């Protein structure tokens, strides 16, 4: 696992990379999944503003960090 990011979400053999970007991190992938869950609550959609967006983003990454920590 790569430090705090968890490495690549969808790793491929290094021979296929040819020096290109490896894509999103596992942390970003888990945060996106957590964000989907948070926004699945219809009550969240009633308050779409800058503060709500910051809250959703912050909490999604909090959940992603907890999932990475649980992996060990």
ChimeraX attribute file (.defattr): number of C-alpha atoms within 10 A of each C-alpha:
attribute: neighborCount
match mode: 1-to-1
recipient: residues
	/A:1	11
	/A:2	9
	/A:3	6
	/A:4	12
	/A:5	17
	/A:6	20
	/A:7	17
	/A:8	18
	/A:9	16
	/A:10	11
	/A:11	13
	/A:12	10
	/A:13	6
	/A:14	10
	/A:15	7
	/A:16	9
	/A:17	11
	/A:18	7
	/A:19	8
	/A:20	8
	/A:21	8
	/A:22	15
	/A:23	12
	/A:24	14
	/A:25	18
	/A:26	22
	/A:27	24
	/A:28	20
	/A:29	18
	/A:30	21
	/A:31	23
	/A:32	17
	/A:33	15
	/A:34	21
	/A:35	19
	/A:36	13
	/A:37	11
	/A:38	17
	/A:39	12
	/A:40	11
	/A:41	10
	/A:42	9
	/A:43	10
	/A:44	13
	/A:45	12
	/A:46	9
	/A:47	11
	/A:48	11
	/A:49	10
	/A:50	9
	/A:51	10
	/A:52	14
	/A:53	13
	/A:54	11
	/A:55	11
	/A:56	20
	/A:57	16
	/A:58	14
	/A:59	16
	/A:60	23
	/A:61	20
	/A:62	14
	/A:63	18
	/A:64	24
	/A:65	20
	/A:66	13
	/A:67	16
	/A:68	16
	/A:69	11
	/A:70	8
	/A:71	9
	/A:72	6
